Amino acid sequence: MVMSSRSMLAAPAVYTGIPELSFAPVRCGQAYARLDRAQAAAGQTVLLCGPVGTGKTVVLVDWVRRRRSTRVVWLTVPEGTGSGLLREIARTLVPTTAFASPGAVRTPMDRAADLVAALADVTPTVLVLDDAHLLTDPMELAGLEYLLAHLPAQVTALIAGRFDPPLRWHTLDLAGRLTRIGAPELALSPDRVAQLLAQHDCLLDDAELAVVQNLTRGWAALVRIAAICLSARESDRTTALAALARPAHAVADFLVAELLTTLSESTLEFLLATAVPTRFCLPMAEDLIGDDAARILDELLRANFPLHTVADAGELWHTYHPLLRAYLLAEAAHTRPDRLSDCHRRVAAWFTAAAMPAPALDHVLAEPGAPGLEPFIRDWGLRMVLEGTGQTLLSAVENHCEYDTFVRLLRAAVAVESGDIAAAEVYLEAAHVGPDSATPLAPAARIVALDRAVSAGVAVLVGDSSSMRWPLPPATGHPDLDCYAALQCGTADIYAGEIDSGTTAVRHAIVHAEQAGLGRVAVRARTAAAVAAGMAGRIGELRALADAAIDCARRYEPAGSTDAAQARVLAAFGAYQQGVDIDAPVLPVEDETMVPAPVRRAGVMAALLTHTDPADRTAAVLAVSKPLHRLLDESPTLHGTGELVADVLWLLLRLQARADAQRLVDHATRVLGPTPDLIVAEAGLALHAHRPAAVLSLLEPLLTTPNLAPRTLVTTWLLVAVAADHLDRPRKVDHACEQALAGAAPEQLIRPFLDVPQAAELLDRLGPRFARHATLVDRIRAHRGTTANAPQLTDTELVVLRQLPSGMTAANIAAELGVSVNTVKTHLRGIYHKLSANARGEAIAQARALGLL
């Protein structure tokens, strides 16, 4: 091997100045992994920054002591460091090299350039520079920056400090030579916290460990202090944990000595004020302490003060470490009690001005005597209900204003929003009959409007909104209340069949909800508008509005919310009507005993979509028909149920469940009367029973009925066309097909052509006659290829078919059914013909493939 002109500098493993630990370190997985990756790369610098006690030095000591084959050089920057840093680094890294002749004047930059050249041939080396935040000399910092930017591949630099030394770190970052390790990576995970506690013989159960983890957030020094405090009070662990949260004297002493002692008076005032809210942003801080807030916050962030920062709604929000905040609050309560009360009031005012009532409530209640609670309930109580935090409000006023009508109505509104029918009815009744407070909390107009809105909401939940009209109450001037009244009264009108007035009202609710950021209201209002469009037969509008509700839910609501699920069901149902393939949505229902009527209605749709092509015929029949029977029993006046009966009927007939279909139609007719949809359903049963004349006698009077829903009208014309075809009335067939296509074209309705038996086949035969609807006819034909109707067997043929897998002969089947052998043979011929089978085995296989067995 040929050596280079400069002989290789070789040295045994050296641990120069590495501190000794007085305890066994707990390994920090994330930090170790990043250090390993950095050493494996070329010329990397690792910057470890975190507040005092987060374990930076411990991590480095433990990690470098495991580098048995690597040369390690450790330098700790002392307090008040001036010049000489680069000279000390050079002396330690390459002690055998003379960097300049005696008497030569060398700047730190010169020394850095010389050192880079001298390091070209060193063995793999790790240079640790601890307490780097103490570096202040500009020339030494410039030399260090040059050294880090030009590190040879075999040298790794580890720079640790409480905050970033003032170097141009972005240049290293852009060059791909920088790895950062901060407080999140240094924080101990719960299992590491348990391991550290065990070193002090402090063994906690899962609940106690969770308390320590939440209080310390894995801050190593605080975990060790907690372990010492808990070990000292082993006999009373509950009290020890409570004392730790105050926080304990040992924690307070640590925080004061290491974080707060050196802070200026203005910075301390900033901390005491901004610790009052759970989280704060710069505009709030400026409101609390003035224009100096921006400078102080910037200094704290630069100094790596223990603040956690997240972005939310276009604003940066900061939170203090829990134990630090607990100390600051205790200090404020002790030294500034009067100013603390004022601070709570100002924070509450800031949150309400920002339309954030939920966090404001804590500060309203924190002010002695809570003088602002009643106006807060009056002005912001409903907003909390609409944002989903109403239960928090009610818990806070449990023993305050409990007899006030407005508060009782708010309780009823919370129950309505959560779909709790029983609770909503109880609270609404209490608001109507219970004693009121001497001085009403809210003006009479607001009470009237909220009463109307909640009453409408309860009527919608139980499916009885058609029992009365729901005009909007007079405007109150309170935007949230007027929006809520529009939503609930409009929805009640829609489910009562008053589509136009209901749609107008919910559109008003949509506009305000979007402007005010009331996401839950916006989703619910858009969903109600989609329901209205579907009931009016505007399927294209239904899909557009449902999709808008789904998009709105993605922005504002949890993915699994009931409102979002209903919107997905409506969108899928609209696609189903237009022959568009879409995955069947799932509608989560937690309690089957008390399901709101709109959710039950959506559940029928979801079941219908789920079982369009079932593997288990019996299970499908039960899954689709059972919830519809229950809807008829529990919400007989809910508008739109008749159309659902017709939709389910076609599926039951496809599944050859004629008896179930007949029971459903009979039940619906007893409950709803002979509505157009149920007359169409009766005609469907008659067609299935091969009684075309009965179909025409049922439907021809219906054709003169004004304002039939488009789906009902299209289905009616198709049934007339098929029945007329059976009766050999070609002119009526042509006219009925033309009318069906004309009715289906505006909304691109495909489903009726697939549901009505033989309708699609009729179009196949007569399609060329309807050239102006050619596009629609082509779509129907294309979809029919995958959803062709099953052969229509009679009830008796189905009975005979289901005996075939038993292996019985025709004579045995005849004896079993009590008919002649010839009758059975006639049915068998009909079965084989309809199934295009030539033998029993082939007929059984085909029937199973079609779901008939």
PyMOL commands that set and color helices and strands:
alter all, ss='L'
color gray80, all
select helices_A, chain A and resi 29-40+56-64+85-93+108-121+132-134+138-149+169-174+183-186+190-199+206-216+220-232+234-244+249-260+265-274+282-289+293-302+322-335+337-353+357-366+373-386+390-396+405-418+421-433+444-462+465-467+479-495+499-516+519-535+539-556+562-577+592-594+597-610+617-634+641-654+658-672+676-688+692-699+702-704+710-726+730-744+751-755+759-769+771-787+795-801+804-806+810-817+821-834+840-849
alter helices_A, ss='H'
color red, helices_A
select strands_A, chain A and resi 15-16+45-49+71-76+125-130+155-161+178-181+307-312+315-320
alter strands_A, ss='S'
color yellow, strands_A
deselect
rebuild
show_as cartoon
